């Protein structure tokens, strides 16, 4: 992979990650640039615009840590010691003030996290035990748009 932006790593082509695809594990890609990098996932979420409004919304990509802050399970697949899932458990959840969160749920014990920020929404992970969040950017390399992900977590 090519890294054109200091502190970021090039991951996948934007068009190879379609709307509605489940979050993916990008740990191996990130570790090509930094062998000690935090395991992480990449998610694509679309921002809806009213029908016919132009230009269409650009895709939004989010990257958060892959290990649950409760027991360290892989939030994409779980753990053979507790519970596993064939696919990531992703859905929308209504929060305080009628806020709708895109959520990923750890298959091991059910902790829920905001897919866009890593914020812990529901335990058993303790309050404030958020997943690390990593900045993403879309940049053109040659003729293709790629998702770049920061090596360091957002402060």
HELIX and SHEET records of a PDB file:
HELIX    1   1 UNK A   14  UNK A   16  5                                   3    
HELIX    2   2 UNK A   27  UNK A   33  1                                   7    
HELIX    3   3 UNK A   96  UNK A   98  5                                   3    
SHEET    1   A 3 UNK A   8  UNK A  13  0                                        
SHEET    2   A 3 UNK A 144  UNK A 150 -1                                        
SHEET    3   A 3 UNK A 136  UNK A 141 -1                                        
SHEET    1   B 4 UNK A  24  UNK A  25  0                                        
SHEET    2   B 4 UNK A  40  UNK A  45 -1                                        
SHEET    3   B 4 UNK A  60  UNK A  65 -1                                        
SHEET    4   B 4 UNK A 133  UNK A 134 -1                                        
SHEET    1   C 2 UNK A  78  UNK A  79  0                                        
SHEET    2   C 2 UNK A  83  UNK A  84 -1                                        
SHEET    1   D 4 UNK A  89  UNK A  94  0                                        
SHEET    2   D 4 UNK A 100  UNK A 105 -1                                        
SHEET    3   D 4 UNK A 112  UNK A 114 -1                                        
SHEET    4   D 4 UNK A 120  UNK A 122 -1                                        
END                                                                             
